[in-house]
């Protein structure tokens, strides 16, 4: 029933609705662009790989394997953020 309804409103209200919709569309595009930029940052990719390595560490059977994976995570982190591993271990 409402699909075929006719609505009458002043032009100013109509223009406000259209302008608001255009602003919302523009903001949505900006947000999507920003999210894409964040996803493509090297830091984000490195943190994703660290999480993957930590899952491997969790599945490891021995403490030595777990330590090796944790060390690998630390190296990825240090290389990504340009800090020495010694500084991290202090």
PDB file with one MODEL, atoms N, CA, C and O in Angstrom:
MODEL        1
ATOM      1  N   UNK A   1       0.817  -1.191   0.000  1.00  0.00           N
ATOM      2  CA  UNK A   1       0.000   0.000   0.000  1.00  0.00           C
ATOM      3  C   UNK A   1       0.867   1.263   0.000  1.00  0.00           C
ATOM      4  O   UNK A   1       0.598   2.195  -0.758  1.00  0.00           O
ATOM      5  N   UNK A   2       1.898   1.301   0.839  1.00  0.00           N
ATOM      6  CA  UNK A   2       2.753   2.481   0.886  1.00  0.00           C
ATOM      7  C   UNK A   2       3.664   2.577  -0.336  1.00  0.00           C
ATOM      8  O   UNK A   2       4.221   3.642  -0.605  1.00  0.00           O
ATOM      9  N   UNK A   3       3.821   1.494  -1.070  1.00  0.00           N
ATOM     10  CA  UNK A   3       4.662   1.522  -2.266  1.00  0.00           C
ATOM     11  C   UNK A   3       4.110   2.466  -3.329  1.00  0.00           C
ATOM     12  O   UNK A   3       4.871   3.017  -4.125  1.00  0.00           O
ATOM     13  N   UNK A   4       2.827   2.652  -3.346  1.00  0.00           N
ATOM     14  CA  UNK A   4       2.216   3.499  -4.375  1.00  0.00           C
ATOM     15  C   UNK A   4       1.700   4.814  -3.810  1.00  0.00           C
ATOM     16  O   UNK A   4       0.975   5.539  -4.490  1.00  0.00           O
ATOM     17  N   UNK A   5       2.070   5.129  -2.558  1.00  0.00           N
ATOM     18  CA  UNK A   5       1.584   6.361  -1.931  1.00  0.00           C
ATOM     19  C   UNK A   5       2.263   7.573  -2.561  1.00  0.00           C
ATOM     20  O   UNK A   5       3.406   7.494  -3.010  1.00  0.00           O
ATOM     21  N   UNK A   6       1.547   8.691  -2.587  1.00  0.00           N
ATOM     22  CA  UNK A   6       2.086   9.950  -3.077  1.00  0.00           C
ATOM     23  C   UNK A   6       2.298  10.863  -1.882  1.00  0.00           C
ATOM     24  O   UNK A   6       1.420  11.031  -1.035  1.00  0.00           O
ATOM     25  N   UNK A   7       3.501  11.453  -1.836  1.00  0.00           N
ATOM     26  CA  UNK A   7       3.840  12.329  -0.716  1.00  0.00           C
ATOM     27  C   UNK A   7       4.039  13.729  -1.267  1.00  0.00           C
ATOM     28  O   UNK A   7       4.688  13.923  -2.295  1.00  0.00           O
ATOM     29  N   UNK A   8       3.474  14.693  -0.571  1.00  0.00           N
ATOM     30  CA  UNK A   8       3.633  16.082  -0.962  1.00  0.00           C
ATOM     31  C   UNK A   8       4.386  16.797   0.140  1.00  0.00           C
ATOM     32  O   UNK A   8       4.040  16.686   1.317  1.00  0.00           O
ATOM     33  N   UNK A   9       5.415  17.529  -0.244  1.00  0.00           N
ATOM     34  CA  UNK A   9       6.155  18.301   0.735  1.00  0.00           C
ATOM     35  C   UNK A   9       6.761  19.507   0.041  1.00  0.00           C
ATOM     36  O   UNK A   9       6.961  19.502  -1.174  1.00  0.00           O
ATOM     37  N   UNK A  10       7.048  20.526   0.809  1.00  0.00           N
ATOM     38  CA  UNK A  10       7.629  21.732   0.225  1.00  0.00           C
ATOM     39  C   UNK A  10       9.003  21.436  -0.384  1.00  0.00           C
ATOM     40  O   UNK A  10       9.717  20.532   0.049  1.00  0.00           O
ATOM     41  N   UNK A  11       9.343  22.222  -1.394  1.00  0.00           N
ATOM     42  CA  UNK A  11      10.606  22.028  -2.097  1.00  0.00           C
ATOM     43  C   UNK A  11      11.794  22.120  -1.151  1.00  0.00           C
ATOM     44  O   UNK A  11      12.762  21.375  -1.304  1.00  0.00           O
ATOM     45  N   UNK A  12      11.737  23.020  -0.177  1.00  0.00           N
ATOM     46  CA  UNK A  12      12.856  23.204   0.767  1.00  0.00           C
ATOM     47  C   UNK A  12      13.093  21.917   1.544  1.00  0.00           C
ATOM     48  O   UNK A  12      14.242  21.510   1.720  1.00  0.00           O
ATOM     49  N   UNK A  13      12.045  21.276   2.005  1.00  0.00           N
ATOM     50  CA  UNK A  13      12.202  20.017   2.736  1.00  0.00           C
ATOM     51  C   UNK A  13      12.763  18.929   1.813  1.00  0.00           C
ATOM     52  O   UNK A  13      13.621  18.147   2.221  1.00  0.00           O
ATOM     53  N   UNK A  14      12.282  18.886   0.585  1.00  0.00           N
ATOM     54  CA  UNK A  14      12.780  17.919  -0.382  1.00  0.00           C
ATOM     55  C   UNK A  14      14.279  18.132  -0.639  1.00  0.00           C
ATOM     56  O   UNK A  14      15.060  17.181  -0.665  1.00  0.00           O
ATOM     57  N   UNK A  15      14.659  19.399  -0.828  1.00  0.00           N
ATOM     58  CA  UNK A  15      16.064  19.721  -1.073  1.00  0.00           C
ATOM     59  C   UNK A  15      16.921  19.345   0.124  1.00  0.00           C
ATOM     60  O   UNK A  15      18.028  18.836  -0.052  1.00  0.00           O
ATOM     61  N   UNK A  16      16.441  19.581   1.325  1.00  0.00           N
ATOM     62  CA  UNK A  16      17.184  19.201   2.528  1.00  0.00           C
ATOM     63  C   UNK A  16      17.395  17.684   2.578  1.00  0.00           C
ATOM     64  O   UNK A  16      18.482  17.215   2.915  1.00  0.00           O
ATOM     65  N   UNK A  17      16.368  16.937   2.248  1.00  0.00           N
ATOM     66  CA  UNK A  17      16.485  15.476   2.232  1.00  0.00           C
ATOM     67  C   UNK A  17      17.512  15.006   1.198  1.00  0.00           C
ATOM     68  O   UNK A  17      18.328  14.126   1.471  1.00  0.00           O
ATOM     69  N   UNK A  18      17.456  15.600   0.024  1.00  0.00           N
ATOM     70  CA  UNK A  18      18.408  15.230  -1.029  1.00  0.00           C
ATOM     71  C   UNK A  18      19.828  15.610  -0.615  1.00  0.00           C
ATOM     72  O   UNK A  18      20.757  14.822  -0.792  1.00  0.00           O
ATOM     73  N   UNK A  19      19.999  16.802  -0.069  1.00  0.00           N
ATOM     74  CA  UNK A  19      21.327  17.240   0.377  1.00  0.00           C
ATOM     75  C   UNK A  19      21.858  16.337   1.491  1.00  0.00           C
ATOM     76  O   UNK A  19      23.034  15.972   1.484  1.00  0.00           O
ATOM     77  N   UNK A  20      21.015  15.983   2.427  1.00  0.00           N
ATOM     78  CA  UNK A  20      21.417  15.104   3.523  1.00  0.00           C
ATOM     79  C   UNK A  20      21.825  13.733   2.978  1.00  0.00           C
ATOM     80  O   UNK A  20      22.816  13.157   3.427  1.00  0.00           O
ATOM     81  N   UNK A  21      21.076  13.218   2.027  1.00  0.00           N
ATOM     82  CA  UNK A  21      21.406  11.926   1.412  1.00  0.00           C
ATOM     83  C   UNK A  21      22.733  12.005   0.666  1.00  0.00           C
ATOM     84  O   UNK A  21      23.535  11.072   0.723  1.00  0.00           O
ATOM     85  N   UNK A  22      22.968  13.109  -0.032  1.00  0.00           N
ATOM     86  CA  UNK A  22      24.238  13.283  -0.754  1.00  0.00           C
ATOM     87  C   UNK A  22      25.421  13.365   0.206  1.00  0.00           C
ATOM     88  O   UNK A  22      26.477  12.788  -0.052  1.00  0.00           O
ATOM     89  N   UNK A  23      25.240  14.088   1.319  1.00  0.00           N
ATOM     90  CA  UNK A  23      26.312  14.181   2.316  1.00  0.00           C
ATOM     91  C   UNK A  23      26.598  12.814   2.926  1.00  0.00           C
ATOM     92  O   UNK A  23      27.755  12.440   3.117  1.00  0.00           O
ATOM     93  N   UNK A  24      25.541  12.077   3.228  1.00  0.00           N
ATOM     94  CA  UNK A  24      25.713  10.747   3.813  1.00  0.00           C
ATOM     95  C   UNK A  24      26.444   9.815   2.841  1.00  0.00           C
ATOM     96  O   UNK A  24      27.299   9.032   3.256  1.00  0.00           O
ATOM     97  N   UNK A  25      26.117   9.897   1.577  1.00  0.00           N
ATOM     98  CA  UNK A  25      26.778   9.075   0.566  1.00  0.00           C
ATOM     99  C   UNK A  25      28.257   9.437   0.456  1.00  0.00           C
ATOM    100  O   UNK A  25      29.118   8.564   0.349  1.00  0.00           O
ATOM    101  N   UNK A  26      28.534  10.739   0.486  1.00  0.00           N
ATOM    102  CA  UNK A  26      29.920  11.204   0.398  1.00  0.00           C
ATOM    103  C   UNK A  26      30.705  10.746   1.629  1.00  0.00           C
ATOM    104  O   UNK A  26      31.844  10.298   1.496  1.00  0.00           O
ATOM    105  N   UNK A  27      30.123  10.851   2.812  1.00  0.00           N
ATOM    106  CA  UNK A  27      30.789  10.418   4.030  1.00  0.00           C
ATOM    107  C   UNK A  27      31.039   8.903   4.011  1.00  0.00           C
ATOM    108  O   UNK A  27      32.086   8.433   4.455  1.00  0.00           O
ATOM    109  N   UNK A  28      30.081   8.162   3.501  1.00  0.00           N
ATOM    110  CA  UNK A  28      30.244   6.713   3.419  1.00  0.00           C
ATOM    111  C   UNK A  28      31.412   6.348   2.498  1.00  0.00           C
ATOM    112  O   UNK A  28      32.193   5.449   2.808  1.00  0.00           O
ATOM    113  N   UNK A  29      31.526   7.045   1.371  1.00  0.00           N
ATOM    114  CA  UNK A  29      32.641   6.796   0.452  1.00  0.00           C
ATOM    115  C   UNK A  29      33.972   7.136   1.113  1.00  0.00           C
ATOM    116  O   UNK A  29      34.950   6.408   0.945  1.00  0.00           O
ATOM    117  N   UNK A  30      34.016   8.241   1.868  1.00  0.00           N
ATOM    118  CA  UNK A  30      35.242   8.629   2.556  1.00  0.00           C
ATOM    119  C   UNK A  30      35.625   7.596   3.611  1.00  0.00           C
ATOM    120  O   UNK A  30      36.801   7.269   3.766  1.00  0.00           O
ATOM    121  N   UNK A  31      34.638   7.088   4.328  1.00  0.00           N
ATOM    122  CA  UNK A  31      34.894   6.073   5.353  1.00  0.00           C
ATOM    123  C   UNK A  31      35.421   4.794   4.712  1.00  0.00           C
ATOM    124  O   UNK A  31      36.371   4.197   5.218  1.00  0.00           O
ATOM    125  N   UNK A  32      34.822   4.369   3.615  1.00  0.00           N
ATOM    126  CA  UNK A  32      35.282   3.166   2.928  1.00  0.00           C
ATOM    127  C   UNK A  32      36.714   3.334   2.421  1.00  0.00           C
ATOM    128  O   UNK A  32      37.518   2.405   2.498  1.00  0.00           O
ATOM    129  N   UNK A  33      37.024   4.510   1.908  1.00  0.00           N
ATOM    130  CA  UNK A  33      38.381   4.789   1.425  1.00  0.00           C
ATOM    131  C   UNK A  33      39.369   4.734   2.585  1.00  0.00           C
ATOM    132  O   UNK A  33      40.450   4.159   2.454  1.00  0.00           O
ATOM    133  N   UNK A  34      39.005   5.326   3.714  1.00  0.00           N
ATOM    134  CA  UNK A  34      39.868   5.323   4.889  1.00  0.00           C
ATOM    135  C   UNK A  34      40.081   3.906   5.410  1.00  0.00           C
ATOM    136  O   UNK A  34      41.199   3.534   5.765  1.00  0.00           O
ATOM    137  N   UNK A  35      39.014   3.118   5.455  1.00  0.00           N
ATOM    138  CA  UNK A  35      39.133   1.736   5.901  1.00  0.00           C
ATOM    139  C   UNK A  35      40.055   0.942   4.985  1.00  0.00           C
ATOM    140  O   UNK A  35      40.839   0.117   5.454  1.00  0.00           O
ATOM    141  N   UNK A  36      39.966   1.187   3.691  1.00  0.00           N
ATOM    142  CA  UNK A  36      40.829   0.502   2.732  1.00  0.00           C
ATOM    143  C   UNK A  36      42.287   0.903   2.936  1.00  0.00           C
ATOM    144  O   UNK A  36      43.180   0.058   2.873  1.00  0.00           O
ATOM    145  N   UNK A  37      42.530   2.186   3.180  1.00  0.00           N
ATOM    146  CA  UNK A  37      43.885   2.654   3.441  1.00  0.00           C
ATOM    147  C   UNK A  37      44.454   2.007   4.696  1.00  0.00           C
ATOM    148  O   UNK A  37      45.620   1.615   4.727  1.00  0.00           O
ATOM    149  N   UNK A  38      43.628   1.898   5.724  1.00  0.00           N
ATOM    150  CA  UNK A  38      44.071   1.274   6.973  1.00  0.00           C
ATOM    151  C   UNK A  38      44.400  -0.193   6.748  1.00  0.00           C
ATOM    152  O   UNK A  38      45.413  -0.684   7.246  1.00  0.00           O
ATOM    153  N   UNK A  39      43.563  -0.892   6.009  1.00  0.00           N
ATOM    154  CA  UNK A  39      43.794  -2.312   5.736  1.00  0.00           C
ATOM    155  C   UNK A  39      45.068  -2.538   4.948  1.00  0.00           C
ATOM    156  O   UNK A  39      45.710  -3.576   5.112  1.00  0.00           O
ATOM    157  N   UNK A  40      45.453  -1.605   4.102  1.00  0.00           N
ATOM    158  CA  UNK A  40      46.618  -1.781   3.237  1.00  0.00           C
ATOM    159  C   UNK A  40      47.924  -1.293   3.856  1.00  0.00           C
ATOM    160  O   UNK A  40      48.979  -1.409   3.233  1.00  0.00           O
ATOM    161  N   UNK A  41      47.871  -0.758   5.053  1.00  0.00           N
ATOM    162  CA  UNK A  41      49.092  -0.268   5.697  1.00  0.00           C
ATOM    163  C   UNK A  41      49.983  -1.439   6.082  1.00  0.00           C
ATOM    164  O   UNK A  41      49.504  -2.503   6.475  1.00  0.00           O
ATOM    165  N   UNK A  42      51.290  -1.222   5.962  1.00  0.00           N
ATOM    166  CA  UNK A  42      52.258  -2.271   6.304  1.00  0.00           C
ATOM    167  C   UNK A  42      52.134  -2.700   7.761  1.00  0.00           C
ATOM    168  O   UNK A  42      52.289  -3.879   8.080  1.00  0.00           O
ATOM    169  N   UNK A  43      51.856  -1.747   8.642  1.00  0.00           N
ATOM    170  CA  UNK A  43      51.720  -2.067  10.062  1.00  0.00           C
ATOM    171  C   UNK A  43      50.574  -3.045  10.291  1.00  0.00           C
ATOM    172  O   UNK A  43      50.695  -3.986  11.076  1.00  0.00           O
ATOM    173  N   UNK A  44      49.488  -2.820   9.616  1.00  0.00           N
ATOM    174  CA  UNK A  44      48.324  -3.699   9.764  1.00  0.00           C
ATOM    175  C   UNK A  44      48.637  -5.100   9.256  1.00  0.00           C
ATOM    176  O   UNK A  44      48.273  -6.095   9.882  1.00  0.00           O
ATOM    177  N   UNK A  45      49.319  -5.165   8.110  1.00  0.00           N
ATOM    178  CA  UNK A  45      49.683  -6.467   7.555  1.00  0.00           C
ATOM    179  C   UNK A  45      50.635  -7.204   8.489  1.00  0.00           C
ATOM    180  O   UNK A  45      50.524  -8.416   8.674  1.00  0.00           O
ATOM    181  N   UNK A  46      51.573  -6.459   9.075  1.00  0.00           N
ATOM    182  CA  UNK A  46      52.522  -7.085  10.007  1.00  0.00           C
ATOM    183  C   UNK A  46      51.809  -7.615  11.240  1.00  0.00           C
ATOM    184  O   UNK A  46      52.098  -8.720  11.701  1.00  0.00           O
ATOM    185  N   UNK A  47      50.891  -6.841  11.769  1.00  0.00           N
ATOM    186  CA  UNK A  47      50.150  -7.297  12.947  1.00  0.00           C
ATOM    187  C   UNK A  47      49.299  -8.517  12.626  1.00  0.00           C
ATOM    188  O   UNK A  47      49.143  -9.402  13.467  1.00  0.00           O
ATOM    189  N   UNK A  48      48.751  -8.572  11.421  1.00  0.00           N
ATOM    190  CA  UNK A  48      48.001  -9.756  11.007  1.00  0.00           C
ATOM    191  C   UNK A  48      48.913 -10.978  10.942  1.00  0.00           C
ATOM    192  O   UNK A  48      48.527 -12.069  11.361  1.00  0.00           O
ATOM    193  N   UNK A  49      50.114 -10.794  10.420  1.00  0.00           N
ATOM    194  CA  UNK A  49      51.033 -11.932  10.341  1.00  0.00           C
ATOM    195  C   UNK A  49      51.500 -12.352  11.733  1.00  0.00           C
ATOM    196  O   UNK A  49      51.724 -13.539  11.972  1.00  0.00           O
ATOM    197  N   UNK A  50      51.651 -11.406  12.649  1.00  0.00           N
ATOM    198  CA  UNK A  50      52.014 -11.741  14.028  1.00  0.00           C
ATOM    199  C   UNK A  50      50.926 -12.601  14.658  1.00  0.00           C
ATOM    200  O   UNK A  50      51.222 -13.572  15.354  1.00  0.00           O
ATOM    201  N   UNK A  51      49.688 -12.252  14.417  1.00  0.00           N
ATOM    202  CA  UNK A  51      48.586 -13.056  14.956  1.00  0.00           C
ATOM    203  C   UNK A  51      48.638 -14.473  14.397  1.00  0.00           C
ATOM    204  O   UNK A  51      48.432 -15.439  15.132  1.00  0.00           O
ATOM    205  N   UNK A  52      48.913 -14.601  13.103  1.00  0.00           N
ATOM    206  CA  UNK A  52      49.022 -15.930  12.493  1.00  0.00           C
ATOM    207  C   UNK A  52      50.149 -16.736  13.141  1.00  0.00           C
ATOM    208  O   UNK A  52      49.993 -17.927  13.407  1.00  0.00           O
ATOM    209  N   UNK A  53      51.272 -16.086  13.389  1.00  0.00           N
ATOM    210  CA  UNK A  53      52.409 -16.770  14.013  1.00  0.00           C
ATOM    211  C   UNK A  53      52.056 -17.188  15.442  1.00  0.00           C
ATOM    212  O   UNK A  53      52.438 -18.270  15.887  1.00  0.00           O
ATOM    213  N   UNK A  54      51.332 -16.334  16.154  1.00  0.00           N
ATOM    214  CA  UNK A  54      50.935 -16.683  17.524  1.00  0.00           C
ATOM    215  C   UNK A  54      49.985 -17.880  17.537  1.00  0.00           C
ATOM    216  O   UNK A  54      50.025 -18.689  18.464  1.00  0.00           O
ATOM    217  N   UNK A  55      49.145 -17.998  16.536  1.00  0.00           N
ATOM    218  CA  UNK A  55      48.299 -19.189  16.434  1.00  0.00           C
ATOM    219  C   UNK A  55      49.156 -20.435  16.214  1.00  0.00           C
ATOM    220  O   UNK A  55      48.872 -21.497  16.768  1.00  0.00           O
ATOM    221  N   UNK A  56      50.208 -20.296  15.400  1.00  0.00           N
ATOM    222  CA  UNK A  56      51.133 -21.417  15.208  1.00  0.00           C
ATOM    223  C   UNK A  56      51.805 -21.772  16.530  1.00  0.00           C
ATOM    224  O   UNK A  56      51.971 -22.946  16.858  1.00  0.00           O
ATOM    225  N   UNK A  57      52.188 -20.744  17.282  1.00  0.00           N
ATOM    226  CA  UNK A  57      52.825 -20.979  18.582  1.00  0.00           C
ATOM    227  C   UNK A  57      51.867 -21.709  19.516  1.00  0.00           C
ATOM    228  O   UNK A  57      52.275 -22.603  20.257  1.00  0.00           O
ATOM    229  N   UNK A  58      50.629 -21.336  19.480  1.00  0.00           N
ATOM    230  CA  UNK A  58      49.633 -21.977  20.329  1.00  0.00           C
ATOM    231  C   UNK A  58      49.468 -23.455  19.978  1.00  0.00           C
ATOM    232  O   UNK A  58      49.219 -24.283  20.854  1.00  0.00           O
ATOM    233  N   UNK A  59      49.609 -23.778  18.698  1.00  0.00           N
ATOM    234  CA  UNK A  59      49.459 -25.162  18.259  1.00  0.00           C
ATOM    235  C   UNK A  59      50.736 -25.982  18.423  1.00  0.00           C
ATOM    236  O   UNK A  59      50.715 -27.203  18.271  1.00  0.00           O
ATOM    237  N   UNK A  60      51.841 -25.317  18.732  1.00  0.00           N
ATOM    238  CA  UNK A  60      53.115 -26.028  18.897  1.00  0.00           C
ATOM    239  C   UNK A  60      53.067 -26.947  20.105  1.00  0.00           C
ATOM    240  O   UNK A  60      52.358 -26.693  21.079  1.00  0.00           O
ATOM    241  N   UNK A  61      53.841 -28.023  20.015  1.00  0.00           N
ATOM    242  CA  UNK A  61      53.832 -29.035  21.079  1.00  0.00           C
ATOM    243  C   UNK A  61      54.867 -28.768  22.159  1.00  0.00           C
ATOM    244  O   UNK A  61      54.623 -29.032  23.337  1.00  0.00           O
ATOM    245  N   UNK A  62      56.019 -28.246  21.763  1.00  0.00           N
ATOM    246  CA  UNK A  62      57.088 -28.066  22.747  1.00  0.00           C
ATOM    247  C   UNK A  62      57.282 -26.589  23.076  1.00  0.00           C
ATOM    248  O   UNK A  62      56.915 -25.698  22.310  1.00  0.00           O
ATOM    249  N   UNK A  63      57.869 -26.372  24.235  1.00  0.00           N
ATOM    250  CA  UNK A  63      58.148 -25.001  24.671  1.00  0.00           C
ATOM    251  C   UNK A  63      59.166 -24.348  23.742  1.00  0.00           C
ATOM    252  O   UNK A  63      59.100 -23.145  23.493  1.00  0.00           O
ATOM    253  N   UNK A  64      60.101 -25.135  23.233  1.00  0.00           N
ATOM    254  CA  UNK A  64      61.123 -24.592  22.332  1.00  0.00           C
ATOM    255  C   UNK A  64      60.482 -24.071  21.049  1.00  0.00           C
ATOM    256  O   UNK A  64      60.858 -23.005  20.560  1.00  0.00           O
ATOM    257  N   UNK A  65      59.519 -24.811  20.500  1.00  0.00           N
ATOM    258  CA  UNK A  65      58.809 -24.358  19.299  1.00  0.00           C
ATOM    259  C   UNK A  65      58.013 -23.087  19.592  1.00  0.00           C
ATOM    260  O   UNK A  65      57.997 -22.157  18.787  1.00  0.00           O
ATOM    261  N   UNK A  66      57.357 -23.056  20.742  1.00  0.00           N
ATOM    262  CA  UNK A  66      56.577 -21.873  21.123  1.00  0.00           C
ATOM    263  C   UNK A  66      57.481 -20.651  21.238  1.00  0.00           C
ATOM    264  O   UNK A  66      57.135 -19.565  20.773  1.00  0.00           O
ATOM    265  N   UNK A  67      58.647 -20.839  21.866  1.00  0.00           N
ATOM    266  CA  UNK A  67      59.595 -19.737  22.017  1.00  0.00           C
ATOM    267  C   UNK A  67      60.095 -19.252  20.665  1.00  0.00           C
ATOM    268  O   UNK A  67      60.270 -18.051  20.461  1.00  0.00           O
ATOM    269  N   UNK A  68      60.326 -20.184  19.734  1.00  0.00           N
ATOM    270  CA  UNK A  68      60.797 -19.805  18.400  1.00  0.00           C
ATOM    271  C   UNK A  68      59.741 -18.959  17.685  1.00  0.00           C
ATOM    272  O   UNK A  68      60.081 -17.979  17.022  1.00  0.00           O
ATOM    273  N   UNK A  69      58.474 -19.328  17.813  1.00  0.00           N
ATOM    274  CA  UNK A  69      57.401 -18.552  17.186  1.00  0.00           C
ATOM    275  C   UNK A  69      57.265 -17.173  17.829  1.00  0.00           C
ATOM    276  O   UNK A  69      57.052 -16.176  17.139  1.00  0.00           O
ATOM    277  N   UNK A  70      57.387 -17.127  19.138  1.00  0.00           N
ATOM    278  CA  UNK A  70      57.292 -15.838  19.833  1.00  0.00           C
ATOM    279  C   UNK A  70      58.457 -14.944  19.430  1.00  0.00           C
ATOM    280  O   UNK A  70      58.285 -13.739  19.245  1.00  0.00           O
ATOM    281  N   UNK A  71      59.631 -15.528  19.295  1.00  0.00           N
ATOM    282  CA  UNK A  71      60.799 -14.767  18.840  1.00  0.00           C
ATOM    283  C   UNK A  71      60.554 -14.225  17.426  1.00  0.00           C
ATOM    284  O   UNK A  71      60.890 -13.079  17.127  1.00  0.00           O
ATOM    285  N   UNK A  72      59.973 -15.050  16.570  1.00  0.00           N
ATOM    286  CA  UNK A  72      59.649 -14.624  15.207  1.00  0.00           C
ATOM    287  C   UNK A  72      58.675 -13.441  15.224  1.00  0.00           C
ATOM    288  O   UNK A  72      58.815 -12.498  14.445  1.00  0.00           O
ATOM    289  N   UNK A  73      57.700 -13.505  16.111  1.00  0.00           N
ATOM    290  CA  UNK A  73      56.746 -12.397  16.252  1.00  0.00           C
ATOM    291  C   UNK A  73      57.466 -11.112  16.643  1.00  0.00           C
ATOM    292  O   UNK A  73      57.201 -10.040  16.099  1.00  0.00           O
ATOM    293  N   UNK A  74      58.369 -11.242  17.586  1.00  0.00           N
ATOM    294  CA  UNK A  74      59.114 -10.070  18.043  1.00  0.00           C
ATOM    295  C   UNK A  74      59.953  -9.481  16.917  1.00  0.00           C
ATOM    296  O   UNK A  74      60.064  -8.261  16.798  1.00  0.00           O
ATOM    297  N   UNK A  75      60.544 -10.339  16.092  1.00  0.00           N
ATOM    298  CA  UNK A  75      61.354  -9.855  14.981  1.00  0.00           C
ATOM    299  C   UNK A  75      60.496  -9.128  13.948  1.00  0.00           C
ATOM    300  O   UNK A  75      60.888  -8.079  13.436  1.00  0.00           O
ATOM    301  N   UNK A  76      59.324  -9.689  13.646  1.00  0.00           N
ATOM    302  CA  UNK A  76      58.415  -9.032  12.703  1.00  0.00           C
ATOM    303  C   UNK A  76      58.007  -7.670  13.250  1.00  0.00           C
ATOM    304  O   UNK A  76      58.002  -6.677  12.523  1.00  0.00           O
ATOM    305  N   UNK A  77      57.666  -7.630  14.528  1.00  0.00           N
ATOM    306  CA  UNK A  77      57.258  -6.376  15.167  1.00  0.00           C
ATOM    307  C   UNK A  77      58.381  -5.342  15.105  1.00  0.00           C
ATOM    308  O   UNK A  77      58.156  -4.191  14.732  1.00  0.00           O
ATOM    309  N   UNK A  78      59.582  -5.760  15.472  1.00  0.00           N
ATOM    310  CA  UNK A  78      60.724  -4.826  15.484  1.00  0.00           C
ATOM    311  C   UNK A  78      61.050  -4.321  14.083  1.00  0.00           C
ATOM    312  O   UNK A  78      61.318  -3.134  13.897  1.00  0.00           O
ATOM    313  N   UNK A  79      61.029  -5.209  13.105  1.00  0.00           N
ATOM    314  CA  UNK A  79      61.312  -4.799  11.733  1.00  0.00           C
ATOM    315  C   UNK A  79      60.246  -3.842  11.206  1.00  0.00           C
ATOM    316  O   UNK A  79      60.557  -2.902  10.474  1.00  0.00           O
ATOM    317  N   UNK A  80      59.011  -4.077  11.572  1.00  0.00           N
ATOM    318  CA  UNK A  80      57.915  -3.236  11.092  1.00  0.00           C
ATOM    319  C   UNK A  80      57.989  -1.830  11.676  1.00  0.00           C
ATOM    320  O   UNK A  80      57.788  -0.843  10.968  1.00  0.00           O
ATOM    321  N   UNK A  81      58.278  -1.749  12.960  1.00  0.00           N
ATOM    322  CA  UNK A  81      58.250  -0.452  13.637  1.00  0.00           C
ATOM    323  C   UNK A  81      59.650   0.140  13.854  1.00  0.00           C
ATOM    324  O   UNK A  81      59.823   1.088  14.620  1.00  0.00           O
ATOM    325  N   UNK A  82      60.640  -0.434  13.167  1.00  0.00           N
ATOM    326  CA  UNK A  82      62.012   0.086  13.190  1.00  0.00           C
ATOM    327  C   UNK A  82      62.572   0.292  14.596  1.00  0.00           C
ATOM    328  O   UNK A  82      63.072   1.367  14.928  1.00  0.00           O
ATOM    329  N   UNK A  83      62.481  -0.745  15.404  1.00  0.00           N
ATOM    330  CA  UNK A  83      63.117  -0.713  16.715  1.00  0.00           C
ATOM    331  C   UNK A  83      63.991  -1.953  16.842  1.00  0.00           C
ATOM    332  O   UNK A  83      63.735  -2.976  16.207  1.00  0.00           O
ATOM    333  N   UNK A  84      65.011  -1.850  17.656  1.00  0.00           N
ATOM    334  CA  UNK A  84      65.901  -3.004  17.819  1.00  0.00           C
ATOM    335  C   UNK A  84      65.262  -3.987  18.785  1.00  0.00           C
ATOM    336  O   UNK A  84      64.500  -3.605  19.674  1.00  0.00           O
ATOM    337  N   UNK A  85      65.585  -5.255  18.593  1.00  0.00           N
ATOM    338  CA  UNK A  85      64.994  -6.282  19.458  1.00  0.00           C
ATOM    339  C   UNK A  85      65.520  -6.135  20.887  1.00  0.00           C
ATOM    340  O   UNK A  85      64.830  -6.479  21.846  1.00  0.00           O
ATOM    341  N   UNK A  86      66.740  -5.623  21.022  1.00  0.00           N
ATOM    342  CA  UNK A  86      67.304  -5.399  22.354  1.00  0.00           C
ATOM    343  C   UNK A  86      66.477  -4.365  23.129  1.00  0.00           C
ATOM    344  O   UNK A  86      66.268  -4.492  24.335  1.00  0.00           O
ATOM    345  N   UNK A  87      66.016  -3.347  22.411  1.00  0.00           N
ATOM    346  CA  UNK A  87      65.183  -2.329  23.052  1.00  0.00           C
ATOM    347  C   UNK A  87      63.868  -2.928  23.533  1.00  0.00           C
ATOM    348  O   UNK A  87      63.345  -2.543  24.579  1.00  0.00           O
ATOM    349  N   UNK A  88      63.349  -3.859  22.771  1.00  0.00           N
ATOM    350  CA  UNK A  88      62.102  -4.516  23.144  1.00  0.00           C
ATOM    351  C   UNK A  88      62.278  -5.414  24.354  1.00  0.00           C
ATOM    352  O   UNK A  88      61.363  -5.558  25.164  1.00  0.00           O
ATOM    353  N   UNK A  89      63.432  -6.009  24.477  1.00  0.00           N
ATOM    354  CA  UNK A  89      63.698  -6.962  25.560  1.00  0.00           C
ATOM    355  C   UNK A  89      64.085  -6.303  26.875  1.00  0.00           C
ATOM    356  O   UNK A  89      64.175  -6.983  27.898  1.00  0.00           O
ATOM    357  N   UNK A  90      64.316  -5.001  26.871  1.00  0.00           N
ATOM    358  CA  UNK A  90      64.701  -4.316  28.119  1.00  0.00           C
ATOM    359  C   UNK A  90      63.642  -4.378  29.150  1.00  0.00           C
ATOM    360  O   UNK A  90      63.818  -3.849  30.248  1.00  0.00           O
TER     361      UNK A  90
ENDMDL
END
